């Protein structure tokens, strides 16, 4: 693991002027004229080198790699970088190939609220004047949303993957012969949980889990209670069609995932073809690195595209009777103006678990078909619901191999692969770019680790059971020990939150640092051509000004392979997402038609 000073020095690049932008050809020629070139053993060359531009021509044999001292590089190698900033395609290509598709992807990732106030802009007589300000605020909101995705990519994927596993478990229950005698009302509610489990469901206290909470910020709306009642009141023949309508109203997978992926894949192919040119573009590796980093947004969108409850909440609202939803004046407005509100993607797993818990813990006790807060009078139904509650729980194997491992892979694999390849690329070693990618992968691993600790420790914060029974003479000690354990758990949970937020902030800074430093030309700084282990000894450091690319199989050729592998990996993930949601929708239709 990198030492703390390494990360601090990396971020210090963002807050200072660049010491010297390294134009390797001009710098090599200037040092050659002054006899300041050194060979790979750091011995001064006594004869003219005359091959400073070798790696930009189609040479048959590699030239001798030469170096200059860092101090000479910082003092004399000023001017433009090896990239041609006058060429608009050098910086427009990554934006068009990777940035814009990623922004399109982010729009399809579920969330509940905006991050900026919109007030009443764009309305009334002055709408023509205020609409540009509204557009600016929505642009800022979109930028903040992309930043949140980068900072919490791991937890977002875990939440989405957890919901997919819960849906699979629900389908297994509904298709099992073991529960063939389950009541129609319970089957309807389980089917509702699949298509509407994203709607915010509150947990009651004394009033029971299905009773509306007084004074809630969502007008005391309980979607599970109201939707169950609305469908139960329909004719038996009409119930399946309403459930199918909820599924058919889902956002089209091709719109939110399929079409943007095509643009992204084309971007990888174009960047790889750029690297196959002779001479190769000096910006092509950075462009490909840019695309690899922004794959994180694509992966989150692909995983969220698997979710079966991606419909507009107004679709479910149309099934129930209700008065006009009053306009809210919240500082941060909701994304949807509807009777029901969806939860953000990082709460999808817990919200669907609330739906399933309330469905399996309670059932119908009267002729109305409404769920109540008391156990079932039908003992067989009660026993089946208790068994279903256990079968719906996610097992340790499902958690490790279907949730945690895929989330870690999709979050960190692109950055780890990019870090390894930049480490192997001339100048070989651990430099600025490889360090940036490695830091992001490491920070996301910490974010996932702390998020899971908080998630599994959250029950200690809200539930406090009674101390175990003990003889009278030991009762005081038992209560004291129980109180100490409870206090330690509360402190443990409270400490995890600031650690989690700090780690998310570090992950965000690293994620934003890579495109910022690339655009500013900092990766062409003399210091970025020096390995990290020499950053504290720059007086003894040497900077390479020629690179024997043909002598290393993992130089530009490795980047070409990576571009095609990244495109292939994205195709594989996209196909898996499409296949999953296609199969699950077919299973849903089969289950609903059998009601």
N, C-alpha and C positions, 0 to 999 in steps of 0.2 A: 504493500500500500504506500502511496506517495506521502512524503512528509508534509506537514501543514504549510510550511513555507513555500512549497512548490505551488500549491493552489493559490496562495496569496499573491505570489509573483505573477501567476497567470492572469489573475483579475486586475493586477496593477497595470497591465497593458491597456486596459480600457480607459484608464484615467490619466494618461500621460501622452505626450506627443511621441510619435515613433522615432526611435534613435536614428535609425538608418534603414531605408528600404533597399533591399539587396537586389541589384540588377547584376546577375552573376556574370554575364558576358562582359559588360563594361567594367565591372569590378576586377575580373580576371585580367583583362587587358591592361588596366591601370596598374595593377600589382605586378604584372609581368614586366612592364616598362620600368618600374622601380625596383625590380629584382626582389620582390617581397613574396614570391610564391614558394610554397613548401610542398614536399612530397608526402606520401601517406605515413612516412616515419617522422614527419615534421622536421625534415632536413631541408635547408634552403636550396633552391635550384640555382645553379650558377650559369645556366645557358637559357636563352629565350625559349619560352614554351610553345607559342605559336599555334595552339590548338584550343583556344578558349571557347570557340563556338562549335566544338566537335559534336556535342550531344544534340545540336539542332540541325545537323546534316546527316545524310544517310551514309555513315561511315561503315567500313567493313570490319575494322578491328577497333576495340575500345582504346581510347587514349588514357594516358596516365592520369589518375585523379590527383588534383592539386588543391592546396588549402592556403588560406591567409590567416594571420592572427586576428582574433576578434577585435582588438583595439584598433587595428588598421581598417578593418571592415567598418566599424562604427564611425571612424573619423573620415574616411575617404569615399566609401561606397554609398553616396547619397543619390537621390533622384528616383525615377520611376522604377517600379518593380518589374519582374520578368514578365508580368502580364501586360497586355496592351489595353490600357484603360480607355484609349480613344475608340476602341472597337466596341460598339454597343452590344454586340452579341455576347461578349465576354461576361457581362453581368446581367443581361436580359435573359439569356438562355436558362440559367437556374431558376429565375423567378417564374418564367412561363412554364417550365417543365415540372417543377416540384412545388414551389410556393403556392401558386394559384390552385392547383388541384388539392393541396392539403387544406387550404382555406375552405374549399368547397366541401371536403370531407368533414371538417369541423362543424359545418352547419347541420349535418345529419346526426350528430351525437346528441343524445337527449340531455336536456337540462330544464330546470324549473323557472329560474329568474334571470333577468338581465343584470349586467354588472354596472350599468350606468342609469341614471334617472332620465326619463324622457318627457316627464311632465305632460303638457298638452301640446307639445310642438307638432307642427304639421296639421293642426286643426284650426278651424275658424277662419276669419277673414284674412288674417296675416299668414296663412299657411304657406303661401308662395315665398314669403320672406323667411319663415322659421324652418321650412323643410330642409334647406341645406344644413342647418345646425343639427337637426334630427339625424340626417344622414351621417354627419360627422360623429355624433354620439354613438350611433349604431356601428360605425366602423371601429371606434375605440372599444366598444363592447366586444366585437368580434376578435380584436387583437388580444384583449384580456382573456377571452375564452380559450384562444389558442395557447396562451401562456399557461393557463390553468391545466390544460391537457398535457403540456410538456412537463409541468411540475408534478402532476399526480397521475401520470400515464399508467403506472403499475396498479394502484388502487382502482382506477377506472376499469381496467381489464379484469381484475379480480371480481369486482361487483357484477360486471356483465357475464363473465363465465359462470359465476355462482348462480345467477338467474337461469342460465341455460341448463345447468345441471338440475335445478329445482323443477324446471319444465319437463325435463326427461323423466324425473322421478314421478311427477304427476301423471304423465302419459303411461308409465309403467303400472301405476295404481289403477287408472281407468281401464286399461286393457287386460288387467289380470283377472283370471277366473276366480281367484281367491275372494274378490270383492264383487262378484256378480250380483249379489243381493243388496248392494248398496242402494240407498234410496235415490230416486230421481232428483230430489232437491239437492242432495249432497253432490251428485254428479254435475249438476248445473253450476253449482258454486265453484267446484274445482275447475270446470271449463272456463268459468269467468276469470279465475285467477290467472289462467294462461294468457288471455287476451287483454285483461284490464288490470293486471297486477301491478302496473306502474302507477296507478292512481293513488294519491296520497291517502293512506288509511291511518286513522288515529287509534291510539290505544286508550281505552277508557280506564277509569279507576274504580270508583264505587258504583258507577252507573253501568258497568259491564262493557265488554269489548265491542258490542254492536250498537251501543247507544250513543247518540251524538254528544259531543262535549259542549257544554255551555260556554259561550264567549270565545270560541276558537277563531283563529284568523281565516278560516275557510268557510265561514257562515255555517258551522256545525254540520257540514256535509259528510256523510259516510257512504262512499261508493259501494262497498260490499253489501251493506244492508239494503240500499235503495235499488241497486241493480238486481239483486236476488229477488226482491219483492216484485219488481217490474216484470221479470221473466216468469216468475211463478204465477202471476196473475194472467198470463197469456194462455191460450189454448195449448194443449199438449202438442198438437201438430205444428204450432207456430214457434215453439221454443227453439228447436234446432236451427231454424232459418235465422232467427235473431242472433244466435251465437255465431253462426257462419258469417253473418253480416259484419260482426265485430272483427273477425279474422280477415275478411275480404277488404276491409277498410284500412288495412295496414299500409304504411308507406312502401311504395314499390322499391324492392331491393336494388334493382338496376339503377334507379335514380340516385340513391344515397351511397351506393358502393360501386356498382358495376361500371358505369360510364366514367366516373373520375379515375378509376383504376387504369383504364385504357390510356389516359393522358400520362399517368405516372409511369407506366411501363414504357411508353414511347420515349419519355424523358431519359430513362435508364439506357435504352437502346441507343439514343442519339449521343449521350455522353460516352458510351462505350465506343461507338464509331468514331467519335472525336479523338479518342485515345489511340485508335488504330491508324490515324493519319501519320504521315511522315513529312515534316516533323510534327510531333504531337503538340497539342495546345497546352500551354503552361497552366491554363485555368481549368482544364478538364478534370484533373484529380480533385480540385476544390469543389467543382460543380457536382461531381459524383458524391463527394463527402456530404455536401449540402443535401442531396437527395436521400442519402442513407440516414442522416439525422432526422429529416422530416418524415421518414417512414413510420416514426412513432405515431404520428397523427393518423396515418393511413391504417395502421394496425388497430388502433382504438376504434376507428370507424368500421373496420371489417368485423371486429368482434361485436360491436353494438348492432351491426346489421343482422346478426344472428337472432337478436331478441324478437320474440313473437308479439310483444305488446308495444309496437312502435306507431300505433295509430294516433290520430289527433284525439285528445280527450273529449272534444265536442261530440264525437261519434257515440261514445257511451252516454253522454248527457242527453242525447236525443231519445233514449229509451225510457227515461223517467219523466214524471211530471214535476215541474218546479217553476217558481217565479223567476222573473228576469234577474240575472246576476247583477248586483249593484256594482257600479264603477268604483275601483279602488284608487286611493291616492298614496300607495306605498312608495317609499323612496326608491326601491328597486322593483320595478313592475314585473309581473309574471309574463312568461313567454306567450302563454295562451290565455285568452279571456273566455273562461268556460266555468261551468258549475263545478267541474272536477279539475283538479290540478295534478299534473304528473310530478314525480320526484326526479331529481337529477340522477345521472347515471351512477354516481358513486353511492347512492342510497337504494338502488334498484333491488339489490339482493335482500337487504333488511326489510324493505317494504313488502316484497313478495312473501318473505317469511312470515310477516305479520298477517297477511291475507291467509296463508295456509294454516297458521296456528289458530286463527279465529274460526276457520271453517271446520277444522278437525276437532276442536275442543268443545264445540257447541252444535246443536242440531235443532230440528223442528219438534216442538212440543204441543202445538195446537194445529187447528185446521187451516190457519192462515198461511202456513208455509214459511213464516218469518223465523229467522234464527233467534234463539233466546240465550240467556246467560246461564241457564241451568243445564245439568247433564240430561242426556236423552232418556226419555221414558222407555223407549224401545231398547232393551238390553243388547240385542244383537247389533243394532245400529251403533249403539254406544261402544261396544267392543270393537266393531270394525273401524270406527273413527279413531279409536286409540291405537289400533294396529297401523292404520294409515299414517298417523302422526309419526310413528317410529320409522315407517318405510320411506317417508318423505325426507327424513334427515340425510344429510350428506355424509357419506362414510369417509374414513381416513384415506382410502385409496382414491376415491373420487376427488377429494380435496387436494391431494398431493399431485396426482397425475393428470387430472382434468381441469384443475383450476390454478394451483400455484406454479407448477412447472410450465404450462403454456404461457402464463402471464410473465414469468421471468424470461422465457425465451423470446417472446414477441417484443418485450420492452428493452432487453439488453443485448440481444444477439446482433442487431445491426451495428450498434456502437462498438461492441467488442470486436466484430469482424473488421470494421473500419479502423479501429485502433491498432489491431495487429498488422493490417496491411500498411498503414502509414509508418508503423515501426520498422517494417521491412523495406520500405521505399527509401531510395537515396534522397537526402543523406540519412543513412540507416541509423536508427536509434530512437529513443524516447524523447520526442520534441513537443512543440506546442500543440500541433494538431492531434497527434496520438494521445497526448495527455488530456486534451479537451474531451475526446470521445471516451477515454477510459474513465474520466471523472464523472461523466454523465451516467455511464453504465453502473459505476459504483454507487452513485447517489441514488439511482432508482432502486437498486437492491436494498439499500438502507430504508428508503421510503416504503417499499413493500414490507420489509421486516417490521418496521415500527407500526405500520398500518395494521398488520395482522395481530401484533401484540395488543394494540388498542381495541381492535374488534373483539378479540377473545377475552379481554379484560373488562369489557363494558358491562357485563352482567354484574360484576362486583360493585359497580357504581350505583346501579338502580335496584338491586335486590339485596336485602339483608334478612337472612333467615334467623330463626330463634336459635340460641345456643343449645347444644345437645343436652339431654337429660343427664343428671349426675346426682350422686348421693348428696345429702344436705351438707356434709362436712367439706365436700369438694366443689360445691355449687359456686362459691365466690371465685375460686381459682378458674373454674371452667368459663364463667362469664367474663372474667378479666382477660383470659387468653383469647376468647372469641372476639372481644372488643379490640384487642391489640391487632389480631389478624385482619379484622375489618378495616381498621385505621391504616394499616400498612398497605392493604390493597387499594384504598382510596388514594393514598399518597402516590403509590406506584402508577395508578391510572392518570393522576393529575400531572405527573412528571413526563409521561409519554407524550402529552399534547404539545408542549413547547419543543421537545426534541423532534417530533414529527413535522411541525411547522418549519423549524430551522432547516431540516433536511430537504423539505420541499422547496424552500427558498434557494438553497444551494443548487439543487437540481435545475431550478428555473434559470439561475444566473449562468450556469454552465451551458444550458441549452441555448440561451440567447447570446452567449459569448462567442460561440462558433461562427454564426453568420455575421455578427457585428465585426469581429476581428478579420474575417475573410473579406468583408466589404471595405474595411479600412486599410487593407493591405498589411495588417500586422503579421500575418503568417509569412510574409516576405521580409520581415525584419531580420537583421543579422542574428539577433538572439535566438530566433526560432530555428536557425540553422545549426544551433549548438545543442547538444544533448542536455537533458535536464540535470544530470549529475554534475555538470560543469557550470551551472548557473551561479553558484557561489564562488567560482574560481575563474571568472571571465578573463583575468589577466594571463591565464595559461591555456585558454580555449582557442581552438582553431575552427575556422568556418570553411566548408568545402565550396569551391566555386565552379568545379566541373564534376560531373557524375557519370560513372561508367554504367549506364543503364543496362547495356547488353550483358554485363557480367552478373546480373541478379535476375533470377526468374520471377521474383515478386516485386518488380518495379512497375513500369507502366503496363507491362503485360498482365501483371496481377490485378491491376485496376480494371482492365478490360474484362477479365474473368469475373471479377466481383460485380461489375455492372450487369452482366448477363445472369449471374447467379441471383442477384437481388431481384431482377425482373422475374426470374423463374420462381423464386420463393414467394413473391407477391401473387403470382398467378396461382400457386398452390394454395395459399391462404384464402384467396378470393374464391376459388372453387370450393374449398371446404366450407366457407361461410354460405355460399349459395346452396350447396348440397344439403347442409344442415337445415336451413330454414325451409327449403323445398320439401324435405322428408317430413319435418315436423308439421308443416301445414297440411300435408296429406294425412298424417296420423290424426291431426285435430279434426279434419273433416270426417274421417272414419269414425272417430269416437262420438262426435256430435250427432251424426246420422243414426247412430245406434241407441240414442237416448229414447 
